[in-house]
Structure formats: structure tokens, C-alpha cells
Amino acid sequence: MPREIKAAVCEGGGAPPRIETLLLDDPAPDEMVIKVAAAGICHTDLGIAEWSNEPRVFGHEGAGTVIALGRDVSDFAIGDRVAATFGYCGTCPVCTAGRPAYCVDGIALNVEGKRDCQRPVFTRPDGSAVGGAFFQQSCFASHALVTKRNAVKIPDTLDFVAAAPLGCGIQTGAGAVFNQLDVKAGEPIVIIGCGTVGLAAIMAAKIIGCDPIIGVDLEEDRLTLAKELGATHTLDGSITDLSGAIKQITAVGAAGVLDAAGTQHTFEQSVHALRPGGTLGTLTLPGGFEDPIQHPGGISFLTTRIVGVIEGDAVPHEFLPRLIDYFQNGQMPFDRLIETFPFENIADAFAAMRDKSVIKPVLTFGA
């Protein structure tokens, strides 16, 4: 029996979210219903809300309590506390090879909101459908449907507010460093863009023992925080010869660069800042997903590698508990990035993310 819930609906074209009463579908066999306690806001939510031309419920950093189970769910129980992360099929060659973030069906499941049962997740009282299953959760709602694959149990000692950003932002930045850039203790690393992803990457680099750790951003307050969280050096991202400044610090260039800014300038400067054999991790590229970009080419093209970063190439059921351990023992204090907003103030939280006044807004849903 579908349940009545509250959800923040974005009508499309970047319209601010508006809270409505909707009906949430019953869980399919592999799904669960969670009562959402906290939900982080990510730039992906804002970006796809701008592109969307239909009403949808976004949100992909949810945390809450399991209150209903589909018939095929056996690894979870009512009352389990969980963090939700990205969706994946679990059966394609990429998933079975241990790389679920690059699932063959990943775009359909996460961006398009594909659901195997093909029923709409949300309906309005008049019977019209509202898009859901965003990253297999659509957690900007009092209740959300998640799958047994994209929910991870969390300990009772972990606050839901701290747990929420693990599912995407923290996982992506930390995973890029731990799993993809192949930078070792004592080697130089550069993080361009000191938002949630970049600062998580800096904290991960500190845990590894990278040296130097160079944080790059346009905002002075974020550079200050980057130093507090582990950066040994910081640079103003507006300087023309960014790669030259990096090579002055590193002598031969960086072993790894994570470009979380995604401009043509940062892309080109990142390639030139690498030492031979170094790795550039890109979260996004200038021009959008379809448009071609200019590559600086030359010897840098032949002697370095570029990897696309999706969710830090993590296996969430293994990686999130590791991040929780780092957080609880004080090595990764990502709660310092968080500012909370009541769910009913979601439009204010969107605005704070957009104008960069808050690094990681997290919605709270009361008792």
C-alpha cells in the first residue's frame, strides 16, 4: 500500500525545490523503504536539476532507518541504520569485476532513475508521476526507496548527519586518492577545488602520508580550511601559471592531481603539473558531457595518464566502513564541512550550495 510522504519536487529548468505531499510506491522485491533522517546536497543535484525538464525528486546522499523490506531483501532488517550511496546492477561484467561505480547500467540507474519494476516511485494525489530513483534513492524526502545493493549499514555511534555525505562526496574525494591516483607516502599531490570532494581528498592524502599536499582554490576561507585539514601548501587558483607554481613546490611535478574544478584552465594546468608517470583524476571536464575539449598535448600527453573519477571507484560496502573508522578515530574530520538545514528550508540549502557560502549542506528531518 503506497504511503503518504513529504518530498521536495524540482519542476525542471532549475526551479527551486518545493515540498509537496506525494505517494511513495511499495518496495519492489530488491528494495527497502528508509525513513530519512539526513540528506546531503551535492553539486550533482543542482546540476541535473538545471538540465531536467520534468518534475523530479533529487538527493543522493541519504541516511536513515529501514522501515520496510522487499521480499528478496535478507541482509537487512527493520530498524537497521543505513547510509545510501550510488546504484549499480551487481551483475554486469564491470560490477562482477569489483568496480560497481562504473556499472554498465550506471547512467540509467543513477541519472535517469531506472527502476526494474518500471513503476513510478512517486505519484501526486491526482495520479500523475513524479520522477524518482535518482541514484536509486531520491532522498530529498521524508521517506525513500533504496535497493539492497546501495544501502550500507552504519554503527549506532555514527550520527546520521555525519553519515549522509559518505554516500557520494566524501567517498568520491577520498576514493580518488586511495583507489585511483596511485600516489604513495612521501609523493606530491595536488587537489584543485577545495569543496567537499577536494577536502575529502586532502584528508585522504594526509592519511597516506603524501608530501607535499597542495590545495588550490579561489576562496581564501577554503584554502585556510584545507591547511587545517592536511594541506602543506595552498595556491590561488586564479594564477595564470598554476603548473609553474606547482613545479616550484614539487621540483619535478606532482605524482597525482585531482581536478575537482573542471575548467579548461585547470585541466590544462593539471596535465602540465604532473611529473612523468603521474596521474590526473578528473571529476568533470569543461564543455559538458558531449562537447569536445582541447587537450594540451605534447610530451605531457605521452608521459602521463588521465582517469575519470566516479564515486572514487569504491565498493561501498567495503569502503564506507573504512571511512567511518577514519572519521571516528579523528583522522578524517569531515563533519567540519557540514552545515545543517531543516528539510523545509531546502531552497535555502540549495542557494547556499550554489553561492558557495556552505561547503556541504545537510538536510535534517526532525525526530
N, C-alpha and C positions, 0 to 999 in steps of 0.2 A: 504494500500500500504506500504510494508516494507520500512523503512527509512535507509539511509546510515549513519553509525556511526563509531566512533573510539573506539576500545576496546583492553584491554591488555589480550592477549591469552597466557596461560601456556600450553605448548605442552605435559606435563606429565613428570614424573620422577624427579620432582624438577627443571626442566629447568626454567631459569628466564623468567618473562613475557615479551612479545614483542607486541608492539602496531600495530594493523592491522586495515584495513577498513573492516567492516562487515555489513551485513544487519540485522536489528532488526525487528523481526516479529511484526505484528499489535497486539494490546492488545486483549486478549480473553475477554469474557463478564465481568468477575470479575477483570480485570487487568487495570492498568494505565501505561502510559509512563511518566517517570520523566526525566528531563534534570538534570544530576548530577552536583552538584556544589562542593561537597566534599565527600571523602570516606576514612574512617579509615581502617587501616591494622591491622589484628588480627593474633595471632599465629595459629588460625584455618585455615586461608587462606594458610599460609606457610605449615602447616602440611598436609593438604589434597592435596595441590599441589605436595607434595613429593609422596603421595600414588597414585595419579591419573596416569592412563596410556593412557589418551586421551586428545585432546585439549579442554580446558575449560576456561571460564572467571569466576574468583572468585570475592570476595568482598561482604561483608555482613554488612557494616556499612555506608550506603549511605545516603546522604541528598541532596535535590534538589527541583525543581519546577515541578508541574504537567503540562504536555503539551498535553496529550490526554487521553481519558477515554473510557473504555469498556462500552457496552450498559447497563450493570446491575449496574454500579457504580453511586450511587446517593448521597453519603455522602461527596464527594469531587468535586471540581470544577477546571477548568483550571486556573492556576495561584496560586493554593494553594502551600504553602511551607511545605514540609514534611521531616520527618526522617523515614528511612526504618529500619525494625527490622526483627525478625525471622518469618518464615512462619508457619501456622497451618491451619487445615481444618475448625475449627469452629463448627463442627457437631458431632464429636465423643464424647463418654461419658466423656473423660478427659477434652476436650475443654469446653463442656457444664457445667462441674463442676467448671469452672473458673480457670483451670490450663493449658492454651494453650502451655506453654513451654514443656509440657510432652505429647503433642498430639500423638495419636496412630500412625499417619502417619508422625511424625516429621522427622525421618531419611530420608524417601523418599523425603519429600518436601525440606528439608534443605541441606542435604549432597548429595543426589543423583540428586536433581534438577528436581523432578517430576513436570509435568505440566498437568493439567486436559485435555486440548485440544490436548495434545500429539504432537504438532508441535514443531520443534526446535526453541529456542529463537533466536539464531544467525545462520546465514549461511555466508559462504565465497562467493566471487563473482563467484567461479566455481560451486556453489551449494552444496558444502559439509557442513555438520553441525558442529557447534562448541558448546560444552556443555554450558548451561546457567541455569537460575533459581536457582543458588546457594543461599540458604536461601531465595528463591523467590525474588532475586534481581540482583545478578551478577553485582555489581555496579562499578567494575573497568572498566568503560566505560563512554563515553560522555553522553549516554542515557541508561536507564534501564527499564525493565518491573517489576512492583511490583503489589501485589494484594491489594484489598480494605481492607483486614484484616491486612496486615503487614506494612501499612503506617500510620504514626501518624502526625497530623498537628502540626506545631510549630509556635510560635509567630514571628512576623516581627522583634522583638527586639533581637532574638537569631541568632547569626552568624551561617552559615552553617558549618563552620569548627568545632565549639564547638558542634553543633548538631549531627554530624556524629557518634562519638563514643558512643552516648547514646544507639544506637540500639543493641549493644552487650556488649562491655567491661565494660562500666560504669554501665549499667543495671545489668549485672551479678554480679559484686562485691557488689554493693550497695544492690541489691535484696537478695543476700545470707544473708546479715546481717539483713536487715529489715524484710525479709519474711521467712527465713528458720532456722537460728541458734538459735532463741528464746533467745537471750541474752538481758538483761534488763539494765537499768541505774544502775551504781554502780557495775556491774558484770564484771569480767575479760574476755577479748577476745584476741585471738592470730591470727594474719594474717601471713601466711607463703608464701612468694613470693610477692615482692613489685613492680609488674608491674602494668598495667592498672587496672586489676581486683582487685588486692590486695590493691592498694592505694585508689580505689573507696570504698572498704570495710572499710578501716581505716577512711575515711571521714564520712561514714555512722555510724560507731561506735562512732565517736565523736559527731555526731548529737544526737544519742540515749543517750549519757552520760555514755558509758561503761568506766570502770576504774578497773585496768589498761588496756591500749591498747598496745599490744606488737607486733611490726613489726619484721619480720625475713626475711633476705635476705643475699645473698653472696656479693652484691655490696655495698660499703660504701656510694656512692653517692645516691643510692636509699634509704638506711636507713636514711640518712640525710633528704631527702625529706619526708620520712614517718613521721619523727618527726615534720617537719614543717606543715604537713597536719593533725596531730592529735595523732600520736603515743606518748604514755607517756614513753615507753621503746623500745629499739631495741636490737636485738641479731644477731650475726653472725651465719648464717645457717649451717656453716661447723662444728660447735662444736659437739662433739660426743654425749654428754648427753644433748641434747636440752630440753627434757622434764624436766630434773632435774633443768635446769636453769629457765625454765618457772615456776616451782613449788616454786623456791626460791623467785620469784617475787610475785606470786599469793597465796602462802601459801598452799592452798588446791587444786590447779589446776584451769584450765580455764573453764568457763561456755560454751564457744564455741571456736572452732578452724576452720579456713578456710585454707585448704591446697591447695594453687594455684601452688605448685611446682610439686607435683605428682611423687615423688621418693619413693622407698621402705623405705628409711631412714625417710623422712618427714612423711610418712603415719604412720609408727610405733611410731615415737616420738609424733605425734599428738594424737594418741589414748591414750598413757600413760600420756600426758599432761593434759587431761581432768579430771575434778573432777567428782564424781559420779553424774549421771543425765545430764552430759554435752553432747554437740552435735558437731560432726565433719562433716564439709561440704567438699566434695571432688569434684574438677573440672575435675580431671583426675587421673588415677591410673598407677602405674608402669606396664610395660609389654604390654601396648596397650589395645584395647577393648576386645580381645578374650582370652588373656593368663591369667591363674590363678595367684593370688598373695598370698604372705604369710601374714597371719593376726597374730598379736602378741598374740591374745587370752587372756586367763586368766580372772581375775576378771574384767579387763577393758572392755572385750567383753560383759560381762553380765550387766554392770552398765552404759554404755554409748550408744549413738546411732550414726549411720552414715547416712548421706543423700547425694545423688548425686545432684550436683548443675548444673542445665541447665537454663541459662538466668535468674538466680535469682528467678525462679518460679514466674515471673512477668506477669501481664496482661498489655501489653504495653500501651494501650490507657488510662489506669488509672495511670500507674507508671511513664511513661516518663514525663508527665506534672508535676508530683511531683518532679522529679529530676531537671527539668528545673527551678522550683521555688527555689529549694535549690541552684542551680548554680547562679541564678540571684540575690538572696539575700546574696550571698557571703559565704554560709555555705558549699558549695561543689565546690571548685575552680578547677575542673578537667581540665580546659584549661592549667593548669601548666604542664600537662603531654604531651602536644601536640607539635609536630614539623611538619611543613608543607613541602610538596614536590610537585612541579609541576607534573601533571599527566605523562608527557613524561619522568620523572625521576623515574618511578615506580620501576625499577630494583634497583635503589639506596635505595629507601624506604624499599624494601624487605630486602636488605642487612643490613640496619640499624636496622630493627626489629630483624633480625637473630643474629647479633652480640651484641645486647642489648645496642647499643650506643644511641638509642632513645626509649623512653617508648611507645609512641603512635604516629606513623607516620600517617599523614592525607594527602591524595592527594587533590590537588586543580585543578580545571578545567577552570580557566580563567573566562572571562566575560560571 
